[in-house]
Amino acid sequence: MSRKASDSVEYTLRSLSNLMGEKRRRQADGSAGSGAAAGERSLVTAESCSSLNSAVSGGDLERAARRQFQQDETPGFVYVVSVFSALGGFLFGYDTGVVSGALLLLKRELNLDALWQELLVSSTVGAAALAALAGGVLNGLCGRRPCILLASCLFTAGAAVLAAARDKETLLGGRVVVGLGVGVASMTVPVYIAEVAPPHLRGRLVTINTLFITGGQFFASVIDGAFSYLAKDGWRYMLGLSAVPAVIQFFGFLFLPESPRWLIQKGQTQRARRILSQMRGNQAIDEEYDSIKNSIEEEEKEVGAAGPVICRMLTYPPTRRALIVGCGLQMFQQLSGINTVMYYSATILQMSGVEDDRLAIWLAALTAFINFIFTLVGVWLVERMGRRKLTLGSLTGTAVALLILALGFLLSAQVSPRITLNPSDPSHQNSTCTKYSYCNGCILDPDCGICYRLNKSSVVESSCVPVDKDSTTKAAWGRCSNETAFKKEGLFWAYNFCPTPYSWTALLGLVLYLVFFAPGMGPMPWTLNSEIYPLWARSTGNACSSGVNWVFNVLVSLTFLHIAEYLTYYGAFFLYAGFAALGLVFVYGCLPETKGKKLEEIESLFENRLCRCGSAGGF
C-alpha cells in the first residue's frame, strides 16, 4: 500500500468513525446495550474496509469525505484580498471624478482657457486607454500582482506631481501619469479578483471593484465641495489626496499573493496549490485545482504555436464571440452617457437652471452618492438575479431616465424667456449674440450669455451679450460686465443656462438615471469581462475591452458640449437614449448567463452563433 493510500485510509477512518459513532451513540442512548455498540463497531469496520479498498484504488473517498464533512466557509482572507485590490477601483473613481471640481479653482488661479481645461480632463482618459491596452501584455508576462503594484506607484507619483505643480504643463504631466495608473488598474483588478474568488462569490466580489469606483467618485465630489471654500490652493489638496489610498494599496500588496491561475499557467503548481488552499480555507481544492490545470493544458494543446493571442482570439469562434460581447458591453456603457453624467453632472444641473455654482457642486455630490448607494444594490442583486437579467433591467431603466432628462430640457426650451433688450456693442464689432430672440438660442452659443432681472419668478429686461474672454462669470461689456456692480443693482448673469422653473426635472432625470444604471450597467461590463474569456485569452480580452471603454469614454466626454451646442441639450440626451436602446437589443440577443458557473465552463456558452448566445441564459 502506498503512503498516499495509507494517509487516505487514516483520514477516512477517523472522519467516519467520529461522525457516525457520535450519531449512533445518540440514537442508542438509554435503550441500546452491548449488542448495539457491537453493531456500530461492525458498521464502522465494514465502512472502513470499503474505504480501504477505495483508497488503495485511487484515494477518491478522501475527496468525497472532505466535501461531505467539511464546512463550506469562505475565509476572510478572500475578502481582504478583494478590498485591497478594489482600492485600485477607488483611485480610478477618485482621479476621474475629482477634476470636475478642481477645474473651477484651476481656471481662476492659473487662468486656464477652454482648451487647457479639456486637455486636463481628456489627458487622463486618453492615457488610461493606452495603458489598458498595454496592461494586457504586462499581465500575461509579469502577473496580476506586479501590475497592481505598478498602478499604485503611478497613482502615488501622479498625485505628488499634481499637488506640487506650479504651472499648467506640470499639471498636464501629472494627469497623464495618473491616467496610466487608472488604465492598468481598470483591467487588472477585475481579473485578479475573479481569479482568486470562489465561483459562488465571484460576481459579488468583482462588483465590489465597481462599488469602490463609485465610492471614489462620491468621495471626490465631497472633497471638491469641502475644499472649494479655500481662498487659494484648494485644488492641490483635491488632486494630491489620492496618494493616501495608493500608498495603502502598495504596502498591502507587498504581503498579498499572486493569482493561482496565473501561477499554474506559468508552471508554479506547488505555489499555486498553497495559495489556493489559503484562499479556500478548509474547503477542498483538488477538484478546482484539477479543473484549472486541465483547462490550461487543453488550451495549450489547442493554441500550440498559433501566433499572437489577439490573432488566436479572432480566429477561434468562442473567444471571438466573447470578445465581441465584452467590447460591446463596454462600448454601450459609455454610449449610454455615464461619464457625461459623472464628469458634467454639475454642468448639466447648471444647464437646467441651477444658478449657484456651489449648489450645483453639492447637488452633483448628491448624484454621486446615489450612484454609490445603488452600486451596493448591484452587489446584492448580482448573484440573485444573474448578470443577464440585471443588465437588461438596468439598460431599460437607463433609456427611460435619459428620455426623462431629454423631455425636461425640451420642456425648459419650450418656455425659454424672450430676449427683450438689444444693446449696441460699444466697440462696434459684429456679434452673433444680437441675432437671438430667445434665451435658449443664446446660451447654446459658447460666446454668449444672458443678462437679466427677475420680477418675482419672471425674467424681465433680458439681453443676450458676449461673454468676457477672461471669465465666464461676467459679460464682455454692458450692464453685467462688472460682477460686483451688477449684483448690487439686482441684475443676474447666466452663462450656459436659462432661468427656468423646471430645473428640478434635470435632477430627477439624473437621479433616476443613476438608480437604474449603477446596479447593472455600471459593474456588469467589468464583471462579465473578467469571466467570459478562457485563461490564455483573459489578459488580452480584458485589455481590449478596457481599451474600448476608455476610447469611447474619451469620445463621449470630449463631444458632449459640442453635441449639446449643435443638437441642443434635449437632442443630446435623446441621442444617448437611442444608444441605450441599441445596447438593450445587443444584450438581449448576445449575452449568456454566467451566474454560478466556473470560469472554465463559461467558454462553452459561446460555442453557438452569436445571435443565439442570449438563449443560453434563460431570460
C-alpha positions in Angstrom: 0.0 0.0 0.0 1.3 3.5 -0.9 1.9 6.2 1.7 -0.8 8.3 0.0 -3.3 5.5 0.3 -2.4 4.9 3.9 -3.0 8.6 4.7 -6.3 8.4 2.9 -7.4 5.4 4.9 -6.4 7.0 8.2 -8.3 10.2 7.3 -11.4 8.3 6.2 -11.4 6.0 9.3 -11.0 9.0 11.6 -13.7 11.1 9.9 -16.3 8.3 9.6 -15.7 6.8 13.0 -16.0 10.1 14.8 -19.1 11.3 13.0 -21.0 8.1 12.7 -20.1 6.9 16.2 -21.5 10.1 17.7 -24.7 9.7 15.7 -25.2 6.1 16.8 -24.5 6.9 20.4 -27.3 9.5 20.4 -29.7 7.1 18.8 -28.8 4.2 21.2 -28.6 6.3 24.4 -30.6 4.6 27.2 -32.0 1.7 25.2 -29.1 0.0 23.4 -26.8 -2.5 25.1 -23.5 -4.0 24.2 -25.1 -5.6 21.1 -25.9 -2.1 19.6 -22.4 -0.9 20.3 -21.0 -4.1 18.7 -23.3 -3.5 15.7 -22.0 0.1 15.5 -18.4 -1.2 15.6 -19.2 -3.7 12.9 -20.7 -1.0 10.7 -17.7 1.3 11.1 -15.4 -1.7 10.4 -17.4 -2.5 7.3 -17.3 1.1 6.1 -13.6 1.3 6.9 -12.8 -1.8 4.9 -14.7 -0.4 1.9 -12.8 2.9 2.4 -9.6 0.9 2.4 -10.3 -0.7 -0.9 -11.3 2.6 -2.4 -8.2 4.4 -1.1 -6.0 1.7 -2.4 -7.5 2.0 -5.9 -7.1 5.8 -6.0 -8.0 7.8 -2.9 -11.3 9.2 -4.3 -13.1 8.7 -1.0 -10.8 11.2 0.7 -12.1 14.0 -1.6 -15.7 12.8 -1.1 -15.2 12.8 2.7 -13.8 16.3 2.6 -16.7 17.6 0.5 -19.2 15.9 2.8 -17.9 16.7 6.2 -16.0 20.0 6.0 -17.8 23.3 6.2 -18.0 25.4 3.1 -16.9 28.6 4.7 -15.2 31.2 2.7 -12.1 32.5 4.6 -11.9 36.2 5.4 -8.6 36.3 3.5 -10.5 36.3 0.2 -12.4 39.5 1.3 -9.1 41.1 2.5 -7.5 40.5 -0.9 -10.6 41.8 -2.7 -10.7 45.0 -0.7 -7.0 45.8 -1.2 -7.4 45.1 -4.9 -10.5 47.3 -5.2 -8.5 50.2 -3.8 -7.4 50.5 -7.4 -11.1 51.0 -8.3 -11.4 53.7 -5.7 -8.4 55.5 -7.2 -9.9 55.0 -10.6 -13.1 56.7 -9.5 -11.4 59.4 -7.4 -8.9 60.6 -10.1 -11.5 60.7 -12.9 -14.1 62.4 -10.7 -12.1 65.0 -8.7 -11.0 67.1 -11.7 -14.5 68.5 -12.4 -14.4 70.4 -9.1 -10.7 71.2 -9.2 -11.1 72.9 -12.6 -13.3 75.6 -11.0 -10.4 76.7 -8.9 -7.6 76.0 -11.5 -9.1 78.1 -14.2 -9.2 81.1 -11.9 -5.7 80.6 -10.3 -3.9 79.6 -13.5 -6.1 81.4 -16.0 -6.9 78.3 -18.0 -8.7 78.6 -21.3 -11.2 76.1 -22.6 -8.6 74.1 -24.5 -6.4 73.6 -21.4 -9.4 72.6 -19.3 -10.3 70.0 -21.9 -6.7 68.7 -22.0 -6.6 68.3 -18.2 -9.7 66.2 -18.4 -9.1 64.2 -21.5 -5.4 63.5 -21.0 -6.1 61.2 -18.1 -8.8 59.3 -20.1 -6.5 59.0 -23.1 -3.5 57.8 -21.1 -5.8 55.3 -19.4 -6.9 53.9 -22.8 -3.3 53.4 -23.9 -2.3 51.8 -20.5 -5.3 49.5 -20.6 -4.1 48.1 -23.9 -0.5 47.7 -22.8 -1.7 46.2 -19.5 -2.8 43.0 -21.2 0.8 42.3 -22.2 2.1 43.2 -18.7 -0.5 41.0 -17.0 0.5 38.0 -19.1 4.2 38.4 -18.7 4.6 39.7 -15.2 1.4 38.6 -13.4 -1.5 40.4 -11.8 0.2 41.3 -8.5 3.1 43.2 -10.1 0.7 45.2 -12.3 -1.4 46.3 -9.3 1.9 47.4 -7.5 2.8 49.3 -10.7 -0.6 51.0 -10.7 -0.2 52.0 -7.1 3.2 53.6 -7.8 1.8 55.5 -10.8 -1.1 56.8 -8.7 1.3 58.0 -6.0 3.7 59.6 -8.4 0.9 61.4 -10.3 -0.7 62.7 -7.1 2.7 64.1 -5.9 3.3 65.9 -9.2 -0.2 67.3 -9.2 -0.1 68.6 -5.7 3.3 70.3 -6.3 2.6 71.7 -9.7 3.4 75.3 -10.4 2.2 75.6 -14.0 -0.3 74.0 -16.3 2.3 72.0 -18.2 3.3 70.2 -15.0 -0.4 69.6 -14.2 -0.8 68.0 -17.6 2.1 65.7 -17.0 0.7 64.7 -13.6 -2.7 63.9 -15.1 -1.1 61.7 -17.8 0.8 59.7 -15.1 -2.4 59.3 -13.1 -4.2 58.2 -16.3 -1.5 55.4 -16.8 -2.3 54.1 -13.3 -6.0 54.3 -14.0 -5.6 52.3 -17.2 -3.5 49.5 -15.6 -5.8 49.2 -12.6 -9.0 49.2 -14.7 -8.1 46.0 -16.5 -6.0 44.2 -13.8 -8.2 44.5 -10.7 -11.3 42.8 -12.0 -9.3 39.9 -13.4 -7.3 39.4 -10.2 -10.4 39.4 -8.0 -12.2 37.0 -10.4 -9.3 34.5 -10.3 -9.0 34.4 -6.5 -12.7 34.4 -5.7 -14.8 31.2 -5.2 -17.3 30.6 -8.0 -20.3 31.3 -5.8 -18.9 34.7 -4.7 -17.1 35.8 -7.9 -19.8 38.1 -9.3 -20.3 39.8 -5.9 -16.6 40.3 -5.3 -15.8 41.6 -8.7 -18.7 44.0 -8.4 -17.0 45.4 -5.2 -14.5 46.9 -7.6 -17.2 49.0 -9.2 -18.6 49.8 -5.8 -15.2 51.3 -4.9 -15.1 53.2 -8.2 -18.4 54.9 -7.4 -17.3 55.4 -3.8 -14.2 57.1 -5.1 -16.3 59.4 -7.3 -18.6 60.2 -4.4 -15.6 60.9 -2.1 -14.0 63.1 -4.8 -17.2 65.2 -5.1 -17.3 65.7 -1.3 -13.6 66.7 -1.3 -14.4 69.1 -4.2 -17.2 70.7 -2.2 -15.2 71.0 1.0 -12.0 72.5 -0.5 -13.9 74.8 -2.8 -14.3 77.2 0.2 -10.5 77.7 0.5 -9.3 81.1 -0.9 -6.2 79.6 -2.5 -4.6 76.2 -3.5 -7.7 74.1 -2.6 -7.1 72.2 -5.8 -3.8 70.9 -4.5 -5.5 69.1 -1.7 -8.2 67.8 -4.1 -5.6 66.3 -6.5 -3.0 65.3 -4.0 -5.1 63.3 -1.6 -5.3 60.3 -3.9 -1.7 59.4 -2.8 -3.1 58.1 0.5 -5.1 55.1 -0.7 -2.4 54.4 -3.3 0.3 54.0 -0.6 -2.0 51.8 1.4 -2.6 49.6 -1.5 1.1 49.3 -2.4 2.2 48.2 1.1 -0.8 45.9 1.4 0.0 44.1 -1.9 3.6 43.6 -0.8 2.1 40.9 1.5 -0.7 39.5 -0.7 -0.3 36.6 -3.2 -0.3 36.2 -6.9 -3.3 34.8 -8.8 -3.2 31.0 -8.5 -4.5 30.6 -12.1 -1.6 32.7 -13.5 0.9 30.6 -11.4 -0.5 27.4 -12.8 -0.2 28.7 -16.3 3.5 29.5 -15.6 4.2 26.1 -14.1 4.5 27.1 -10.5 2.0 24.5 -9.4 3.1 24.0 -5.7 2.9 27.7 -5.0 -0.5 27.8 -6.8 -1.8 25.0 -4.6 -0.6 26.7 -1.5 -2.3 30.0 -2.4 -5.5 28.3 -3.5 -5.6 26.5 -0.1 -5.1 29.8 1.6 -8.0 31.3 -0.4 -10.4 28.5 0.2 -9.7 27.8 3.8 -11.0 24.3 4.9 -12.7 23.7 1.6 -11.4 21.0 -0.8 -9.2 22.5 -3.6 -8.4 19.3 -5.5 -11.3 19.5 -7.9 -10.9 23.2 -8.6 -7.1 22.8 -9.0 -7.5 19.9 -11.4 -10.2 21.8 -13.4 -7.9 24.8 -13.8 -4.9 22.7 -14.7 -6.8 20.6 -17.2 -8.3 23.7 -18.8 -4.8 25.2 -19.2 -3.4 22.0 -20.7 -6.2 21.7 -23.2 -5.9 25.4 -24.2 -2.1 25.0 -24.7 -2.8 22.0 -27.0 -5.3 24.0 -28.9 -3.4 27.1 -29.4 0.0 25.5 -29.9 2.3 27.9 -31.7 -0.6 29.7 -33.4 0.8 33.3 -33.2 -0.2 36.4 -31.1 -3.0 36.0 -28.6 -5.3 38.5 -30.3 -5.0 36.7 -33.6 -5.9 33.4 -31.9 -8.8 35.1 -30.2 -10.1 36.4 -33.5 -9.7 33.1 -35.4 -11.2 30.9 -32.6 -15.0 31.4 -32.7 -15.9 31.1 -29.0 -13.2 33.7 -28.0 -14.1 35.9 -30.9 -17.8 35.9 -29.8 -16.8 36.6 -26.2 -14.6 39.5 -27.3 -17.4 41.0 -29.3 -19.8 40.7 -26.3 -17.1 42.1 -23.9 -16.2 45.0 -26.0 -19.8 45.7 -26.9 -20.8 45.9 -23.3 -18.0 48.4 -22.6 -19.0 50.4 -25.6 -22.6 50.7 -24.7 -21.7 51.5 -21.1 -20.1 54.7 -22.4 -22.5 55.5 -25.2 -25.4 55.4 -22.8 -23.8 58.5 -21.2 -22.5 57.6 -17.8 -19.4 59.7 -18.0 -21.3 62.6 -19.4 -23.4 62.4 -16.2 -20.4 61.9 -13.9 -18.0 64.4 -15.5 -20.6 67.0 -16.3 -23.2 66.5 -13.6 -22.7 70.0 -12.1 -22.7 71.4 -15.6 -25.9 69.6 -16.5 -27.6 70.9 -13.4 -26.4 74.4 -14.2 -27.7 74.0 -17.8 -31.1 73.1 -16.3 -31.2 76.4 -14.4 -29.4 75.9 -11.1 -27.7 79.3 -10.8 -25.3 79.0 -7.8 -22.0 77.2 -8.5 -21.6 75.7 -5.1 -25.2 74.5 -5.1 -24.5 72.8 -8.4 -21.4 71.1 -6.9 -23.2 69.8 -3.9 -26.1 68.6 -6.0 -23.6 66.8 -8.1 -22.2 65.2 -4.9 -25.7 64.0 -4.2 -25.9 62.3 -7.5 -22.5 60.7 -6.9 -23.8 59.4 -3.5 -26.9 57.9 -5.2 -24.5 56.2 -7.7 -22.6 54.7 -4.8 -25.6 53.5 -2.9 -27.2 51.8 -5.9 -23.9 50.2 -6.8 -24.3 48.5 -3.4 -27.7 47.3 -4.6 -26.0 45.8 -7.6 -23.6 43.9 -5.3 -26.6 42.4 -3.6 -28.5 41.6 -6.8 -25.8 40.2 -9.0 -25.8 36.6 -7.5 -29.6 36.7 -7.1 -30.8 37.9 -10.4 -27.9 36.9 -12.5 -25.8 39.0 -14.9 -28.1 38.9 -17.9 -31.4 39.9 -16.2 -29.6 42.6 -14.2 -28.0 44.1 -17.3 -31.3 44.0 -19.3 -33.3 45.7 -16.5 -30.5 48.3 -16.0 -30.4 49.3 -19.7 -34.2 49.5 -19.8 -34.4 51.9 -16.9 -31.4 53.9 -18.1 -33.1 54.5 -21.5 -36.3 55.7 -19.7 -34.3 58.0 -17.4 -32.4 59.6 -20.4 -35.8 60.2 -22.1 -37.0 62.0 -18.9 -33.8 64.1 -18.9 -34.3 65.0 -22.6 -38.0 65.8 -22.1 -37.1 68.0 -19.1 -34.7 70.1 -21.2 -37.3 70.1 -24.0 -39.9 71.5 -21.6 -37.5 74.2 -20.4 -36.7 75.1 -24.1 -40.4 75.5 -24.8 -40.8 78.1 -22.0 -37.5 79.8 -22.7 -37.5 83.5 -21.8 -37.7 86.0 -24.6 -34.8 88.5 -25.2 -36.4 91.9 -24.7 -33.3 94.3 -24.9 -30.8 94.6 -27.7 -28.0 96.9 -26.5 -25.4 98.1 -29.0 -21.8 96.9 -28.9 -19.7 99.9 -27.8 -16.7 98.6 -29.9 -19.0 98.4 -32.9 -17.9 94.9 -33.7 -20.3 92.4 -35.2 -21.6 89.9 -32.6 -23.6 86.8 -33.2 -25.3 87.3 -29.8 -27.6 90.0 -31.1 -29.4 87.7 -33.5 -31.0 85.6 -30.8 -34.6 86.2 -29.9 -34.9 83.6 -27.0 -32.6 82.6 -24.1 -32.4 79.0 -25.3 -30.6 80.0 -28.5 -28.4 82.5 -26.7 -27.0 80.1 -24.2 -26.3 77.4 -26.8 -23.7 79.8 -28.3 -20.5 79.4 -26.3 -19.6 83.1 -26.9 -22.8 84.5 -25.4 -24.6 84.8 -22.1 -27.8 86.5 -20.8 -28.1 89.5 -18.6 -31.5 89.9 -16.9 -33.6 91.0 -13.9 -36.2 89.0 -12.0 -39.7 90.2 -11.3 -40.8 87.6 -8.7 -40.2 84.5 -10.8 -40.5 86.1 -14.2 -37.4 87.1 -16.3 -37.5 90.8 -17.4 -35.1 93.2 -19.1 -33.1 90.4 -20.7 -30.3 90.8 -23.2 -28.0 88.4 -25.0 -24.5 89.8 -24.9 -20.9 88.5 -25.5 -19.2 86.7 -22.6 -15.9 88.1 -21.2 -12.9 86.3 -22.7 -11.1 86.0 -19.4 -14.1 84.8 -17.3 -17.5 83.3 -18.0 -18.8 84.9 -14.8 -19.5 88.2 -16.5 -20.3 89.9 -19.8 -17.7 91.5 -22.0 -19.5 94.8 -21.9 -22.8 96.3 -20.8 -24.8 96.1 -17.6 -23.3 92.7 -16.5 -19.6 93.4 -17.2 -18.8 94.4 -13.6 -19.6 91.4 -11.3 -19.6 93.4 -8.1 -21.7 96.3 -9.5 -24.4 94.2 -11.3 -25.1 92.1 -8.3 -25.7 95.3 -6.3 -28.1 96.6 -8.9 -30.2 93.4 -8.8 -29.0 92.1 -12.1 -28.2 88.4 -12.9 -25.8 86.8 -15.4 -26.4 83.4 -16.9 -23.9 81.6 -18.9 -24.7 78.1 -20.2 -28.2 78.0 -18.8 -31.6 79.8 -18.9 -33.6 80.7 -15.8 -36.5 78.2 -15.6 -38.9 76.8 -13.1 -38.3 73.3 -14.4 -34.7 72.8 -13.3 -35.9 70.0 -11.0 -36.6 67.8 -14.0 -32.8 67.5 -14.6 -32.2 66.5 -11.0 -35.0 63.9 -11.2 -33.6 62.6 -14.5 -30.1 62.3 -13.1 -31.3 60.5 -10.0 -33.4 58.0 -12.0 -30.5 57.5 -14.4 -28.1 56.5 -11.6 -30.7 54.4 -9.8 -31.0 52.2 -12.9 -27.5 52.4 -14.3 -25.5 51.9 -11.1 -26.7 48.4 -10.1 -26.4 46.9 -13.7 -24.6 48.7 -16.5 -22.1 50.2 -14.1 -20.5 46.9 -12.8 -21.7 44.3 -15.2 -19.4 45.1 -18.2 -16.4 44.7 -15.8 -17.7 41.6 -14.1 -18.6 39.8 -17.3 -15.3 40.7 -19.0 -13.4 39.2 -16.0 -15.4 35.9 -16.6 -16.1 35.2 -20.3 -12.5 34.6 -21.6 -10.5 31.4 -21.2 -7.3 31.8 -19.2 -5.0 32.1 -22.2 -7.1 35.0 -23.6 -8.1 36.6 -20.3 -5.5 39.3 -20.0 -5.7 40.3 -23.7 -9.5 40.2 -23.7 -9.7 42.4 -20.7 -7.1 44.7 -22.1 -9.1 45.1 -25.4 -12.4 45.7 -23.7 -10.9 48.2 -21.2 -9.3 50.0 -24.1 -12.7 50.1 -25.9 -14.2 51.5 -22.7 -11.6 54.3 -22.5 -11.7 55.2 -26.2 -15.5 55.7 -26.0 -15.0 57.4 -22.7 -12.8 60.0 -24.5 -15.2 60.2 -27.4 -18.3 60.9 -25.2 -16.6 63.2 -22.7 -15.0 65.4 -25.4 -18.0 65.7 -27.6 -20.8 66.3 -25.1 -20.6 70.1 -25.1 -20.4 70.2 -28.8 -23.3 67.8 -29.2 -25.3 70.0 -26.8 -24.4 73.0 -28.8 -25.4 71.6 -32.2 -28.2 69.2 -31.3 -29.5 71.2 -28.3 -29.4 69.9 -24.7 -32.5 67.7 -25.2 -31.2 66.5 -28.5 -28.0 65.2 -26.8 -30.0 63.2 -24.3 -32.3 61.8 -26.9 -29.2 60.6 -28.7 -27.9 58.8 -25.6 -31.3 57.3 -25.0 -31.1 55.9 -28.6 -27.7 54.3 -27.9 -29.1 52.8 -24.6 -31.9 51.2 -26.6 -29.4 49.7 -29.1 -27.4 48.4 -26.2 -30.6 46.7 -24.9 -31.1 44.9 -28.2 -27.5 43.8 -28.2 -27.6 42.4 -24.7 -30.9 40.6 -25.3 -29.5 38.9 -28.4 -25.9 38.2 -27.4 -25.3 37.9 -23.7 -25.5 34.5 -22.0 -26.0 33.9 -18.3 -22.7 33.2 -16.4 -24.1 33.1 -12.9 -22.7 30.3 -10.7 -20.6 28.8 -13.5 -16.9 28.1 -13.1 -14.5 30.2 -15.2 -13.5 27.0 -17.1 -17.2 26.2 -18.0 -18.1 29.6 -19.4 -16.2 29.2 -22.7 -18.8 26.6 -23.8 -21.5 29.3 -23.6 -20.0 31.0 -26.7 -19.9 27.9 -28.9 -23.2 28.8 -30.5 -23.7 31.5 -33.1 -23.5 35.0 -31.5 -27.2 35.8 -32.2 -28.2 32.8 -30.1 -25.9 33.5 -27.1 -28.7 35.1 -25.1 -30.8 32.0 -25.1 -28.2 30.2 -23.1 -29.0 32.2 -20.0 -32.7 31.5 -19.9 -34.2 35.0 -19.7 
